[in-house]
Amino acid sequence: MTTVLLVDDEPAIHRFLRPALMAEGYAVVPAMDGREALSLAAGQAPDVVILDLGLPDIDGKIVLQRLRAWSDVPVVILSARDREAEKIEALDLGADDFVNKPFGVGELLARLRAALRKHRPGRVAPATIRTGCCEIDLAAHRVTRNGEEIRLTRREFDLLALLARNAGTVLTHRQLLTAVWGPSHGGDTQYLRVYVGQIRQKLGATEQDPVILTEPGVGYRFADAG
């Protein structure tokens, strides 16, 4: 049975949409906020996600960005935000489709089927990355080094997670900037210098264990110490 993770903070949406999805043969897993959604996505591995952007704890675009750090699950945005810029940003962050509220159930179901059809299974990424003395929990947005929790900002975490997922591989300035800050910041290399420096400091980087290596004029790579 195909499982749908339904992420929306409006009880009326759940009351209305859940029976309609179940009538079409879907199993529905409900989530009322972003943190619950990420936890359920990691623990239950749904086949498709319906995601509202206006969540009470974390903006839906941030939920999408964190989810895309470790999962290729199809995501259909269901939101009252109808500005073109919102749609473009959500699609650039990895959403498969965008449906505006108010919506027709028939249209939403058709878009779910389309998202599932075009989904290419194959990438099975762990929700936790262990490399060297660092452990990066992508679902919980938590980093520890030698068992000690390290407090990172959202941007710092996203940058570190991206580098760690590609440990040993050089990522260019443009690749990092586009993935973390968006396409409009592809040339803002100063952002990277500042944030990489902050991450190194917080993780206690040394010459013997630099955590992130600089490739002059090209980009950065995560130094896999083990």
C-alpha positions as CSV (number, residue, x, y, z in Angstrom):
1,M,0.0,0.0,0.0
2,T,1.3,3.5,-0.9
3,T,1.9,5.7,2.2
4,V,1.2,9.4,2.1
5,L,2.8,11.7,4.8
6,L,0.2,14.5,5.1
7,V,1.8,17.6,6.6
8,D,-0.6,20.4,7.4
9,D,-1.4,22.4,10.6
10,E,-5.1,22.8,9.7
11,P,-7.2,20.0,11.3
12,A,-9.9,20.7,8.7
13,I,-7.5,19.7,5.9
14,H,-6.8,16.4,7.7
15,R,-10.5,15.8,8.3
16,F,-11.3,16.5,4.6
17,L,-8.3,15.0,2.8
18,R,-7.5,11.9,4.8
19,P,-10.8,10.1,4.0
20,A,-10.4,11.0,0.3
21,L,-6.8,9.6,0.2
22,M,-7.8,6.5,2.0
23,A,-10.7,5.9,-0.4
24,E,-8.2,5.9,-3.2
25,G,-6.2,3.2,-1.4
26,Y,-3.5,5.3,0.3
27,A,-2.4,4.8,3.8
28,V,-2.1,8.3,5.5
29,V,0.4,9.3,8.1
30,P,-0.6,12.7,9.6
31,A,1.8,15.4,10.8
32,M,0.8,18.8,12.2
33,D,4.2,20.6,12.1
34,G,7.6,20.5,10.5
35,R,9.5,18.7,13.3
36,E,7.0,15.9,13.5
37,A,7.0,15.6,9.7
38,L,10.8,15.2,9.5
39,S,10.7,12.6,12.3
40,L,8.0,10.6,10.6
41,A,9.7,10.9,7.2
42,A,12.9,9.4,8.8
43,G,11.1,6.7,10.8
44,Q,8.3,5.6,8.4
45,A,9.8,6.2,5.0
46,P,6.5,7.4,3.2
47,D,6.1,6.9,-0.5
48,V,5.0,10.5,-1.1
49,V,4.7,13.7,1.0
50,I,2.0,16.4,0.8
51,L,3.5,19.4,2.4
52,D,2.0,22.7,3.5
53,L,4.4,25.7,3.6
54,G,2.7,27.6,6.4
55,L,3.6,25.4,9.4
56,P,3.7,26.7,12.9
57,D,7.2,25.7,13.9
58,I,9.3,25.5,10.7
59,D,8.6,27.1,7.4
60,G,7.6,24.4,4.9
61,K,10.4,25.3,2.5
62,I,12.9,24.6,5.3
63,V,11.3,21.3,6.0
64,L,11.6,20.5,2.2
65,Q,15.3,21.5,2.2
66,R,16.1,19.4,5.2
67,L,14.2,16.4,3.8
68,R,16.0,16.7,0.5
69,A,19.3,16.4,2.4
70,W,18.7,12.7,2.7
71,S,15.6,11.6,0.8
72,D,14.3,11.6,-2.8
73,V,10.7,11.0,-1.7
74,P,8.2,12.8,-4.0
75,V,6.9,16.0,-2.5
76,V,3.8,17.8,-3.6
77,I,3.4,21.3,-2.0
78,L,-0.2,22.1,-0.9
79,S,-0.3,25.8,0.1
80,A,-2.3,29.0,0.1
81,R,0.9,30.9,-0.9
82,D,0.2,31.6,-4.6
83,R,3.0,34.0,-5.4
84,E,5.1,32.9,-8.4
85,A,8.3,33.5,-6.4
86,E,7.1,31.0,-3.7
87,K,6.4,28.4,-6.3
88,I,9.7,28.8,-8.0
89,E,11.6,28.6,-4.7
90,A,9.8,25.5,-3.6
91,L,10.5,23.8,-6.9
92,D,14.1,24.9,-6.9
93,L,14.4,23.3,-3.4
94,G,13.3,20.0,-4.8
95,A,9.4,19.9,-4.7
96,D,7.9,17.8,-7.5
97,D,4.7,19.8,-7.8
98,F,2.8,22.7,-6.3
99,V,-1.0,22.8,-5.7
100,N,-2.7,26.0,-4.5
101,K,-5.3,26.2,-1.8
102,P,-8.3,26.1,-2.3
103,F,-7.9,22.9,-4.4
104,G,-9.9,20.1,-6.0
105,V,-9.3,16.6,-4.6
106,G,-9.3,15.2,-8.1
107,E,-6.5,17.5,-9.2
108,L,-4.4,16.8,-6.1
109,L,-4.8,13.0,-6.6
110,A,-3.8,13.3,-10.2
111,R,-0.7,15.3,-9.2
112,L,0.2,12.7,-6.6
113,R,0.0,9.9,-9.2
114,A,2.2,11.9,-11.5
115,A,4.8,12.5,-8.8
116,L,4.9,8.8,-7.9
117,R,5.2,7.8,-11.6
118,K,8.2,10.1,-12.3
119,H,9.9,9.2,-9.0
120,R,13.2,7.4,-9.7
121,P,13.8,5.0,-6.8
122,G,17.4,4.1,-5.9
123,R,19.0,6.6,-3.6
124,V,18.8,5.2,-0.1
125,A,20.5,7.8,2.1
126,P,20.9,7.4,5.8
127,A,19.2,9.9,8.1
128,T,22.4,10.1,10.1
129,I,25.9,10.6,8.7
130,R,28.8,9.3,10.7
131,T,32.2,10.5,9.4
132,G,35.4,10.8,11.4
133,C,34.5,12.0,14.9
134,C,31.3,13.8,13.8
135,E,27.8,12.5,13.7
136,I,25.2,14.5,11.8
137,D,21.6,13.7,12.4
138,L,19.8,15.1,9.3
139,A,16.3,14.5,10.5
140,A,16.8,16.0,14.0
141,H,19.1,18.8,12.7
142,R,21.7,17.9,15.3
143,V,25.5,17.6,15.2
144,T,27.8,16.0,17.7
145,R,31.5,15.8,17.8
146,N,33.1,13.1,20.0
147,G,29.6,12.8,21.7
148,E,29.3,16.5,22.4
149,E,26.4,18.4,20.8
150,I,27.5,21.4,18.7
151,R,25.1,24.3,18.2
152,L,24.9,25.4,14.5
153,T,22.7,27.9,12.8
154,R,20.4,26.6,10.0
155,R,22.8,27.8,7.3
156,E,25.8,26.3,9.0
157,F,24.1,23.0,9.4
158,D,22.9,22.9,5.8
159,L,26.4,23.7,4.6
160,L,28.1,21.1,6.8
161,A,25.5,18.4,6.0
162,L,26.0,19.0,2.2
163,L,29.8,18.7,2.5
164,A,29.6,15.7,4.8
165,R,27.2,13.8,2.4
166,N,29.9,14.3,-0.2
167,A,32.9,13.6,2.0
168,G,36.2,13.5,0.1
169,T,34.6,15.2,-3.0
170,V,35.4,18.8,-3.9
171,L,32.2,20.9,-4.2
172,T,32.7,24.2,-6.0
173,H,31.8,27.5,-4.6
174,R,28.8,27.8,-7.0
175,Q,27.5,24.3,-6.1
176,L,27.6,25.1,-2.4
177,L,26.1,28.6,-2.7
178,T,23.3,27.5,-5.0
179,A,22.4,24.5,-2.8
180,V,22.4,26.4,0.5
181,W,21.6,30.0,-0.3
182,G,19.7,29.6,-3.7
183,P,20.5,30.3,-7.3
184,S,20.6,34.0,-6.9
185,H,23.7,33.7,-4.6
186,G,25.8,31.6,-6.9
187,G,28.6,34.2,-6.9
188,D,28.6,35.3,-3.3
189,T,31.8,33.5,-2.2
190,Q,32.2,35.7,0.8
191,Y,29.3,33.9,2.4
192,L,31.2,30.6,2.2
193,R,34.4,32.0,3.7
194,V,32.5,33.3,6.7
195,Y,30.4,30.3,7.2
196,V,33.1,27.7,6.7
197,G,35.2,29.7,9.3
198,Q,32.3,29.6,11.8
199,I,31.8,25.9,11.3
200,R,35.5,25.1,11.8
201,Q,35.6,27.2,14.9
202,K,32.5,25.5,16.4
203,L,33.7,22.0,15.6
204,G,37.1,22.7,17.1
205,A,39.0,22.3,13.8
206,T,42.8,22.0,14.0
207,E,45.6,21.7,11.5
208,Q,45.7,17.9,12.2
209,D,41.9,17.7,11.9
210,P,40.7,20.6,9.7
211,V,37.1,19.2,9.2
212,I,36.7,21.2,6.0
213,L,39.5,21.5,3.5
214,T,39.9,24.5,1.2
215,E,40.6,23.9,-2.4
216,P,42.0,27.3,-3.5
217,G,40.0,28.9,-6.3
218,V,37.7,25.9,-6.6
219,G,35.7,25.2,-3.4
220,Y,35.7,23.0,-0.3
221,R,35.6,19.4,0.7
222,F,34.8,17.6,3.9
223,A,37.9,15.9,5.3
224,D,36.8,12.4,6.1
225,A,39.0,11.5,9.1
226,G,37.9,7.9,9.3
